[in-house]
């Protein structure tokens, strides 16, 4: 039986052709988003396993007591599911849906067309790892971190597939005591 050789994870920045007034003009695309090439399920699983190993190495304190991963809707769903599978952890997804559900935490994604995002079922003492596909400025995750802490939850770390190293996200999150772990980095147009 022949072995399937999977391409390594890659990411790059492309210009968006249609953007709103508050949206970023560029978009990070990567080899797991299925935009350019089909994605083999093993590539998704391997990326989740690699990201979990990095999290354990770079943010080991408290990762043995994670209650769940909290992924951000749209781009954060795939890395959340792949990381949940590798870590054998449950997950929740924060959505841009305002619903009458308990434990609502509202936070902002300032560069999006629709800026309000909601995480539900958040209760005091819950220990989470926040997951997204890309991190640029870090403002969304910083606001989410503040709102989770106000609700009594404990964000332990942030994990992403791609970190833009030119916009200060790592420093912003570090100042909040939230380690940032990324599968790869890129240098965006500052």
Order of alpha helices (4+ residues) and beta strands (2+ residues): beta-beta-alpha-beta-alpha-beta-beta-beta-beta-alpha-beta-alpha-beta
